[in-house]
């Protein structure tokens, strides 16, 4: 069986970092291109860093001719400073990546969105993610997989006090809750990354949306 090629955007983030290591440790991909703004600390014969300006992605189009595209881009209003800058990172960059990769022949686009994504939501973040999903659905991929995790659990490089408190509460209650309730409250970044990897290996067409509960089930089924 021929090995595939992959492009990953967001490899320095919480889910992206987990996913990158899963891809590199698998036997499914012969080459993985990582779109990054700064060098990674990871070295691997199958990994090629593509240090780029996300405002000028067309200059790096040769790296978009892959089978699977994994997008885990996302930021916070604190880091982005403005809603406009956050929207550009969370919506405009993923759309640009998806369109360019589709033009180059990519077959499967996989992206991390968010629970409660809804273009009609009164909550700005949920509305933004909903708009992202709707725009992506207009791009005619053979297969598109949208992952809608709840609160992401994991060790981030930056400190977020309120998120740390929330993660502590969710993990503390984890043993008292059933799998479905626990996954609705929060999900480990590694679980999301594993689900993305395994879904990428499924031969299916069309648009598929995965909840935190779905991701938790996928990981357990592939242990």
C-alpha positions, 0 to 999 in steps of 0.5 A, a space after each residue: 500500500 502506498 504511503 500518503 503525504 500530509 500538510 499540517 498547519 498549527 503544529 506548535 499548538 496544543 492539538 497540533 503538537 500532539 498530532 504532529 508526533 502521531 503522524 511522524 510515528 505512524 507508518 501511513 505518511 512518507 512526507 509531512 509538511 508543517 506550515 510554521 512561523 518559527 522553527 520546530 524543535 522536532 526533527 524527523 526524516 519524514 518532516 519538512 518545515 515550511 517556515 512561511 508568512 500566512 499572509 502570502 501562502 500562495 508563495 508556498 503552493 508547492 507544499 500543498 500538493 498532498 493527500 491529507 490536510 490537517 488544520 489545527 490553527 487557532 488563537 485567543 483574543 489575548 494573543 491576537 489583541 483584536 477580534 479582527 486579528 483573531 478572525 484572520 487566524 481562526 477563519 481566513 487562514 484555514 480557508 486560504 489553506 483549504 482552497 490552495 490545497 484543494 487546487 493542488 489536488 488534496 483529497 481530505 481536509 480535517 480541521 479543529 473547530 469548536 463545540 457549539 459552532 453556529 454562524 447564527 450564535 450571539 456568542 462571537 466565538 461560536 459565531 466565528 467558528 460557525 462561519 468557518 465551518 460554513 465557508 469550508 463546506 463550500 469548498 468541494 473536497 472529496 472528504 471533509 472532517 470537522 472536529 468540534 471539541 469541548 474545552 481542550 485539556 493539556 499543557 499549553 506553552 502559555 499560562 491561562 489562569 481561568 483555563 487552568 482552573 477549568 481544566 482542574 475542575 473537569 479533570 477532578 470530576 472526570 472519575 465521577 462522570 460517565 464518558 459522555 458527560 465528561 467529554 462534553 465538559 472537556 477533552 484531552 488534546 491527545 484524544 482530539 489528535 488521535 481521532 483526527 489521525 484515525 479518521 484520516 485513514 477511513 475511506 469515506 466521502 462527504 462532510 463529517 462532523 465529530 463531537 467530543 463524544 465521537 472523538 473519545 469513542 474513536 480513540 477508545 476503539 483504536 487503543 
